[in-house]
Every structure is written in structure tokens, then in C-alpha cells.
Amino acid sequence: MKRRSFTRTLIHAAAGGTMLALSTVSVQAAQQGLSNRPIRIVVPFGAGGVADVTARVVAQQLSTQLGQPVVIENKPSAGGIVAADTVAKSAPDGHTLFLMSNGSAVTVGLFNQLPFDMVKDFTPVSTLGYFDIGVITDAKSPFKNLGELVGYAKANPGKLNLGSINVGSTQHLAAELFKTTAGIDAQIVPFNGTPAVVTALRGKQIDAAVEILTPIMGQINSKAVNLLAVTGEKRSPLLPEVPTAQESGVKGFVASSWNALAAPSKTPPAVIARLNQEITAAVNHPEVARKLRELNVQAQASTPEQAARLLQSEIKRWGDVIVQARIPKQ
């Protein structure tokens, strides 16, 4: 009897050991290969802009969740090519991520040759947020809504001057899309940066401008400029009284900026899943959402599949705009 009891004890002990081993494996599987080494997010823009600040807000929360450093590395360049190439050639282990944006999609249509394939060499992990673009005029402009601006342009072909930042930027292409969807003949005047656009607008060198809202919220709030319409699918939560372009009669004029995080394409699916889980939790954190809202960014995470579909649709969308506008490739 004692021998049988001892044997049963051994069996139970072995089973318990097996369960403990399986439990340990499960924990390791949950960690999905992310070591305690720092995670690097490579940003294709300079420090201080809305994309950079968005990345930093999310990175801080990720660092808290993971208990390890999440650092930002700024690598600004034309088309974001340097930053993208850096990540595309990095080890696919989940420790180097690329801050992808609608600018990444635009780059595909703007350049004859890239050192990477934006679709094949990256796996989007999740979106971080969306931020609005708007059509603005000087506070003393005779145009008080988008319908009046479009009406003037149609009655006076070629006389309306629209400002934007440099050729090939999201704002410039949004202005081109505005011309096409509104069916107007207008001149697009590019400037080297938002301050120059605002100065030209207030100096009456241009009649209106297409610009991302974040850098001009100060002018909007102080009533120095009028925001005629936002170009997103819905009204901005921060400016609910401002109509969308579609509500203002320009059907099909929908354009917004977005940011996402992407990893090198050969990153294991389990690592992508873990990163998506952590990024989603970070983006959905109330404090992160609050900080992004202050930047006029609407925090919104996604699945990797949704982010990949967004990238591909944006590549086609802006590629068509570039072709239609006859913007020469670089």
C-alpha cells in the first residue's frame, strides 16, 4: 500500500511539474520574444511636430506598460526615405518600429525608385490616430463658407489662389484633390512651411489655404483665420461647429492625415500580435487620448490587417492624385 501511495505521489508530482512547465511556457509565449532591450521608434520628421509628439506620447505609455525603455529616433529627410530604409533593414525582432503616415503612402507615388518596398518590406502593426486638414481664409476674407469660395472660383476660372506647404506634401495634394472634386480652376501656391502660408494668407497674397489644423489652432482660436471646413469623414470633435467639406457641398473631398507604427516585414506574427496588443492598450489609455486630443489628434488603434489595408488604399488614392495633378516624379 505504501509503495502504491508513493507511486501515486510521484505521478502527481510529475504531473504538477508538467503543469508548472507548461505554465512557464505560456508566460514565455505571452511575452512573444520581446526582450528587455529598448524599443526604438524611428520617426521620419523633426522633433516637435505633431507626428513626433504623437509618437512620444504613445512611447511613454508603452514604456510604462512594458517596463522597458521605448525611445524616439528622429530621422527627417525628403519623403521620409531615410527613416523608412533604416527600419526596413533592421532586425525583424520587434525592437525597431517605423512611424508610418499618409506621407509614407504619398512617397510611393512621388519617387521613381525607393530603396525599399513600402508594402512588401513593412508590416503595419496599428494606427495611432488621425488628424484633420482644413480649408482656411483670413479673418477679413469675403468668403465666409466653403460654398462661397467654390462659387467664386467657378465664376472666375483661374483667379482663385490656394496656398499650401511644399509640392508633394499631404496639404499640397489635398489642395489638388479639392480642385478636382470641387470642379474648379484655381492656382495652388506652395510655400516653405506653415508660418509662410499663414503670413501670405493674412497679407492677402493668397485667397485661401489648405493646411493641417494642429499647427494653426492658435490662429483659429484667436480668430485670426477662419476655418471654412474640415476635410475628414466627420466633424472634428474639437471643432464640432465647423462643417465637413462634404457637408458644404464638395462631395468626395475627404482627406485626413494619420500615423501608424510598422515593423520590418519578416517580424514573426506572434511578435506583431504582442506589439498590437500593447499599442492598442496605450492608444486607448485615457491619458494618452487626452494628450493627443490636445494636439487635435483623434486617438484610434487598429488591427494589423486594418492598418495594412489603410496603407494600400492611401497609396492608390494619393498616387492617382499625383498622376492627375501631373506632379513630376523625383
C-alpha positions, 0 to 999 in steps of 0.5 A: 500500500505504501509503495502504491501511495508513493507511486501515486505521489510521484505521478502527481508530482510529475504531473504538477511539474508538467503543469508548472512547465507548461505554465512557464511556457505560456508566460514565455509565449505571452511575452512573444520574444520581446526582450528587455532591450529598448524599443526604438521608434524611428520617426521620419520628421523633426522633433516637435511636430505633431507626428513626433509628439504623437509618437512620444506620447504613445512611447511613454505609455508603452514604456510604462506598460512594458517596463522597458525603455521605448525611445524616439529616433528622429530621422527627417529627410525628403519623403521620409526615405531615410527613416523608412530604409533604416527600419526596413533593414533592421532586425525583424525582432520587434525592437525597431518600429517605423512611424508610418503616415499618409506621407509614407503612402504619398512617397510611393507615388512621388519617387521613381525608385525607393530603396525599399518596398513600402508594402512588401518590406513593412508590416503595419502593426496599428494606427495611432490616430488621425488628424484633420486638414482644413480649408482656411481664409483670413479673418477679413476674407469675403468668403465666409463658407466653403460654398462661397469660395467654390462659387467664386472660383467657378465664376472666375476660372483661374483667379482663385489662389490656394496656398499650401506647404511644399509640392508633394506634401499631404496639404499640397495634394489635398489642395489638388484633390479639392480642385478636382472634386470641387470642379474648379480652376484655381492656382495652388501656391506652395510655400516653405512651411506653415508660418509662410502660408499663414503670413501670405494668407493674412497679407492677402497674397493668397485667397485661401489655404489648405493646411493641417489644423494642429499647427494653426489652432492658435490662429483659429482660436484667436480668430485670426483665420477662419476655418471654412471646413474640415476635410475628414469623414466627420466633424472634428470633435474639437471643432464640432461647429465647423462643417465637413467639406462634404457637408458644404457641398464638395462631395468626395473631398475627404482627406485626413492625415494619420500615423501608424507604427510598422515593423520590418516585414519578416517580424514573426506574427506572434511578435506583431500580435504582442506589439498590437496588443500593447499599442492598442492598450496605450492608444486607448489609455485615457491619458494618452487620448487626452494628450493627443486630443490636445494636439487635435489628434483623434486617438484610434488603434487598429488591427494589423490587417486594418492598418495594412489595408489603410496603407494600400488604399492611401497609396492608390488614392494619393498616387492617382492624385499625383498622376492627375495633378501631373506632379513630376516624379523625383 
